[in-house]
């Protein structure tokens, strides 16, 4: 089995494998990150739903790498093209897994996976747009990536809407129970997002907090609309409203979590903070002038 040599490589080179997790494209450890570490993690993703979530996460990882390179002024045409290709390959794999769920016995899980992916890619769309607006260096490459991400975000929204419509039409006599179950899930997700956002309020910029709070308010409104629709026995519409509340709550959390990697200074301008507050591992050019990026821990932040 192909996984055996991968596991051997992982455990024999354990320290190297861990270091590879922070590698960016162009780093000598990057091939281990994407070809060994990620394949091993994928092996332990059991089932179509877990596979779909991992494929979506891999696409996010490529976007995070691109954002970090862009903030460092190192996102050139070659690296951008490579990351775009990898991202789109992961997205195609995700779409296939989600379709597998929808065509099987777990259409709701497929729709939820699509909603989560849409939330994530919309968050990255916002990050890239801010980088384009505020950083002149490498702007053309970031703009090119942003255009591709926007296309994927639009496609993700369309696929999610279609998946939710199919579920609503196919619920039949179970539509009331499904809507009531989704109401509980929506309430929990909103409470989770509210707690998380309040917890980190003091550590994020006012702008980022306001954006997250605005999205949370949209989720709360969608939940309230769903409750009214449920009382009116418009169960399919209530189901869709609760699903929207879940999706937007997740987006609110993602806006805040991106602040863990990306920040905005007091002036509102983008910056790279390489001080003692280490959170995100990135790379700079070192290693005796060889041009090989070495491992340097740094904090890169941006407002959304």
C-alpha positions as CSV (number, residue, x, y, z in Angstrom):
1,X,0.0,0.0,0.0
2,X,1.2,3.5,-0.8
3,X,0.5,4.7,2.7
4,X,3.2,2.4,4.2
5,X,6.1,4.3,2.8
6,X,4.4,7.6,3.7
7,X,4.0,6.5,7.3
8,X,7.6,5.3,7.4
9,X,8.8,8.7,6.0
10,X,6.6,10.5,8.6
11,X,7.8,8.6,11.6
12,X,11.5,8.2,10.6
13,X,11.8,11.9,9.8
14,X,9.4,13.0,12.6
15,X,11.2,16.3,13.4
16,X,11.5,17.2,9.7
17,X,7.9,16.4,9.1
18,X,6.8,18.8,11.9
19,X,9.1,21.5,10.5
20,X,7.6,21.0,7.1
21,X,4.2,22.1,8.3
22,X,5.4,25.7,8.3
23,X,7.1,25.5,4.9
24,X,6.0,27.7,2.1
25,X,6.4,27.1,-1.7
26,X,10.1,27.4,-2.6
27,X,11.2,25.9,0.7
28,X,13.1,22.6,0.5
29,X,10.6,21.1,3.0
30,X,7.5,22.1,1.1
31,X,7.3,18.9,-1.0
32,X,7.2,16.9,2.3
33,X,4.4,19.1,3.6
34,X,2.1,18.6,0.5
35,X,3.2,15.1,-0.6
36,X,3.8,13.3,2.7
37,X,2.2,15.2,5.7
38,X,-1.0,16.0,3.9
39,X,-1.4,12.6,2.3
40,X,-0.9,10.9,5.6
41,X,-3.5,13.2,7.2
42,X,-5.8,12.4,4.4
43,X,-5.4,8.7,5.0
44,X,-6.8,9.1,8.5
45,X,-9.8,11.1,7.1
46,X,-12.3,8.2,7.2
47,X,-15.4,8.5,5.0
48,X,-16.6,10.8,2.3
49,X,-17.6,13.6,4.7
50,X,-14.1,13.6,6.3
51,X,-12.5,13.4,2.9
52,X,-14.5,16.4,1.6
53,X,-13.6,18.4,4.7
54,X,-9.9,17.6,4.3
55,X,-9.9,18.5,0.6
56,X,-11.5,21.8,1.4
57,X,-8.9,22.4,4.2
58,X,-6.1,21.7,1.7
59,X,-7.4,24.3,-0.6
60,X,-7.5,26.7,2.3
61,X,-3.9,25.9,3.2
62,X,-2.8,26.9,-0.3
63,X,-4.6,30.2,0.0
64,X,-3.0,30.8,3.4
65,X,0.4,30.2,1.9
66,X,-0.3,32.6,-0.9
67,X,-1.5,35.3,1.5
68,X,1.6,34.9,3.6
69,X,3.9,35.1,0.5
70,X,2.0,38.1,-0.7
71,X,2.4,39.9,2.7
72,X,6.2,39.1,2.5
73,X,6.4,40.4,-1.1
74,X,7.4,37.0,-2.4
75,X,4.4,35.9,-4.4
76,X,5.8,35.8,-7.8
77,X,4.2,34.5,-11.0
78,X,5.7,31.0,-10.7
79,X,4.6,30.5,-7.1
80,X,1.2,32.0,-7.7
81,X,0.6,29.7,-10.7
82,X,1.7,26.7,-8.6
83,X,-0.6,27.6,-5.7
84,X,-3.5,28.3,-8.0
85,X,-3.1,24.9,-9.6
86,X,-2.9,23.1,-6.3
87,X,-5.8,25.0,-4.9
88,X,-8.1,24.2,-7.8
89,X,-7.0,20.5,-7.7
90,X,-8.1,20.4,-4.1
91,X,-11.3,22.1,-4.9
92,X,-12.2,19.7,-7.7
93,X,-11.5,16.8,-5.3
94,X,-13.8,18.5,-2.7
95,X,-16.6,18.9,-5.3
96,X,-16.3,15.2,-6.1
97,X,-16.6,14.2,-2.4
98,X,-19.5,16.5,-1.8
99,X,-21.3,15.2,-4.9
100,X,-20.7,11.7,-3.6
101,X,-22.4,12.6,-0.3
102,X,-25.3,14.2,-2.1
103,X,-25.8,11.3,-4.4
104,X,-25.7,8.8,-1.5
105,X,-27.6,8.7,1.8
106,X,-26.1,11.8,3.4
107,X,-27.2,14.7,1.2
108,X,-27.4,17.0,4.2
109,X,-23.7,16.4,5.1
110,X,-22.9,17.3,1.5
111,X,-24.8,20.5,1.7
112,X,-23.1,21.4,5.0
113,X,-19.7,20.7,3.6
114,X,-20.5,23.0,0.7
115,X,-21.7,25.7,3.1
116,X,-18.6,25.5,5.2
117,X,-16.4,25.7,2.1
118,X,-18.3,28.7,0.8
119,X,-17.8,30.5,4.2
120,X,-14.1,29.7,4.1
121,X,-13.4,30.8,0.5
122,X,-15.5,34.0,1.0
123,X,-13.3,34.8,4.0
124,X,-10.1,34.4,1.9
125,X,-11.7,36.5,-0.9
126,X,-11.9,39.3,1.6
127,X,-8.3,38.8,2.8
128,X,-6.9,38.9,-0.7
129,X,-9.0,41.9,-1.7
130,X,-7.6,43.8,1.3
131,X,-4.0,42.8,0.3
132,X,-4.6,44.1,-3.3
133,X,-6.0,47.4,-1.9
134,X,-3.2,48.1,0.5
135,X,0.0,46.5,-0.8
136,X,1.5,47.7,-4.1
137,X,4.3,45.1,-4.2
138,X,3.2,42.0,-6.1
139,X,-0.3,43.4,-6.6
140,X,-0.7,41.9,-10.1
141,X,-0.1,38.4,-8.8
142,X,-2.4,38.8,-5.9
143,X,-5.1,40.3,-8.2
144,X,-4.7,37.3,-10.5
145,X,-5.2,34.9,-7.6
146,X,-8.1,37.0,-6.3
147,X,-9.9,36.7,-9.7
148,X,-9.6,32.9,-9.5
149,X,-10.8,32.8,-5.9
150,X,-13.8,35.0,-6.8
151,X,-14.8,32.6,-9.5
152,X,-14.5,29.7,-7.1
153,X,-16.5,31.6,-4.5
154,X,-19.3,32.3,-6.9
155,X,-19.4,28.6,-8.0
156,X,-19.4,27.6,-4.3
157,X,-22.4,29.7,-3.6
158,X,-24.3,28.3,-6.6
159,X,-23.5,24.8,-5.6
160,X,-24.5,25.3,-2.0
161,X,-27.9,26.9,-3.1
162,X,-28.6,24.0,-5.4
163,X,-27.7,21.4,-2.7
164,X,-29.9,23.1,-0.2
165,X,-32.8,23.3,-2.7
166,X,-32.5,19.6,-3.4
167,X,-32.6,18.8,0.3
168,X,-35.7,21.0,0.8
169,X,-37.5,19.4,-2.1
170,X,-36.5,15.9,-1.0
171,X,-37.4,16.2,2.7
172,X,-41.0,15.2,2.2
173,X,-42.8,14.2,5.3
174,X,-39.6,14.7,7.3
175,X,-39.3,18.4,6.5
176,X,-40.7,19.6,9.9
177,X,-38.4,17.4,11.9
178,X,-35.4,18.4,9.7
179,X,-36.2,22.1,10.2
180,X,-36.6,21.7,13.9
181,X,-33.3,19.8,14.1
182,X,-31.6,22.5,12.0
183,X,-33.0,25.2,14.4
184,X,-31.1,23.6,17.3
185,X,-27.9,23.4,15.3
186,X,-28.3,27.0,14.3
187,X,-28.8,28.1,17.9
188,X,-25.7,26.2,19.0
189,X,-23.6,27.6,16.2
190,X,-24.6,31.2,16.9
191,X,-23.9,30.8,20.6
192,X,-20.5,29.3,19.8
193,X,-19.6,32.1,17.4
194,X,-20.9,34.7,19.9
195,X,-18.8,33.3,22.7
196,X,-15.7,33.1,20.5
197,X,-16.0,36.6,19.2
198,X,-16.5,38.1,22.7
199,X,-13.6,36.1,24.0
200,X,-11.1,37.6,21.5
201,X,-12.5,41.1,21.3
202,X,-9.7,42.7,23.2
203,X,-7.0,41.0,21.0
204,X,-8.3,42.0,17.6
205,X,-8.6,45.3,15.8
206,X,-11.9,47.3,16.1
207,X,-12.4,47.0,12.4
208,X,-12.1,43.2,12.3
209,X,-14.4,42.9,15.4
210,X,-17.0,45.1,13.7
211,X,-16.9,43.0,10.6
212,X,-17.3,39.7,12.5
213,X,-20.1,41.2,14.7
214,X,-21.9,42.4,11.6
215,X,-21.9,38.9,10.1
216,X,-23.0,37.4,13.4
217,X,-26.0,39.8,13.4
218,X,-26.9,38.6,9.9
219,X,-26.8,35.0,11.3
220,X,-29.0,36.0,14.2
221,X,-31.5,37.7,11.9
222,X,-31.6,34.5,9.7
223,X,-32.2,32.4,12.7
224,X,-35.1,34.7,13.8
225,X,-36.5,34.5,10.3
226,X,-36.3,30.7,10.5
227,X,-38.2,30.6,13.8
228,X,-41.0,32.7,12.3
229,X,-41.2,30.5,9.3
230,X,-41.3,27.4,11.5
231,X,-44.2,28.9,13.4
232,X,-45.9,29.6,10.1
233,X,-45.3,25.9,9.1
234,X,-43.2,27.0,6.2
235,X,-40.8,24.2,7.0
236,X,-38.6,24.1,3.9
237,X,-38.0,27.9,4.1
238,X,-37.2,27.6,7.8
239,X,-34.7,24.8,7.0
240,X,-33.0,27.1,4.5
241,X,-32.9,30.0,6.9
242,X,-31.4,28.0,9.7
243,X,-28.8,26.7,7.3
244,X,-28.0,30.2,6.4
245,X,-27.6,31.2,10.0
246,X,-25.1,28.3,10.5
247,X,-23.1,29.2,7.5
248,X,-22.9,32.9,8.3
249,X,-22.0,32.2,11.9
250,X,-19.1,30.1,10.7
251,X,-18.0,33.0,8.4
252,X,-18.1,35.3,11.4
253,X,-15.7,33.0,13.3
254,X,-13.4,32.7,10.2
255,X,-13.1,36.5,10.1
256,X,-11.8,36.5,13.6
257,X,-9.6,33.4,13.2
258,X,-7.9,35.0,10.2
259,X,-6.8,37.8,12.6
260,X,-4.7,35.2,14.3
261,X,-2.6,35.1,11.1
262,X,-3.2,38.5,9.7
263,X,-3.5,41.9,11.4
264,X,-4.1,45.5,10.7
265,X,-2.1,48.2,12.5
266,X,-3.6,51.1,14.4
267,X,-3.4,53.2,11.2
268,X,-5.4,50.6,9.4
269,X,-2.5,49.7,7.1
270,X,-1.3,46.1,6.5
271,X,1.9,45.1,8.2
272,X,4.1,42.2,9.1
273,X,4.8,41.9,12.8
274,X,8.1,40.0,13.3
275,X,8.3,40.8,17.0
276,X,8.2,38.4,19.9
277,X,4.5,37.5,19.5
278,X,4.9,34.4,17.4
279,X,1.9,32.8,15.9
280,X,2.3,32.0,12.2
281,X,5.3,30.3,10.8
282,X,6.7,31.7,7.5
283,X,10.0,31.8,5.7
284,X,12.6,34.3,4.7
285,X,15.7,34.0,2.5
286,X,18.7,32.8,4.5
287,X,21.0,29.8,4.4
288,X,24.3,31.4,3.4
289,X,23.1,33.2,0.3
290,X,21.9,30.0,-1.4
291,X,18.5,31.5,-2.1
292,X,16.8,28.7,-0.1
293,X,14.1,30.0,2.3
294,X,14.8,29.1,5.8
295,X,12.3,28.6,8.6
296,X,11.6,31.9,10.5
297,X,8.6,32.3,12.8
298,X,6.8,35.5,12.3
299,X,3.3,37.0,12.8
300,X,1.5,38.3,9.7
301,X,-1.9,40.0,10.3
302,X,-4.5,41.9,8.3
303,X,-7.9,43.3,8.9
304,X,-10.9,41.9,7.0
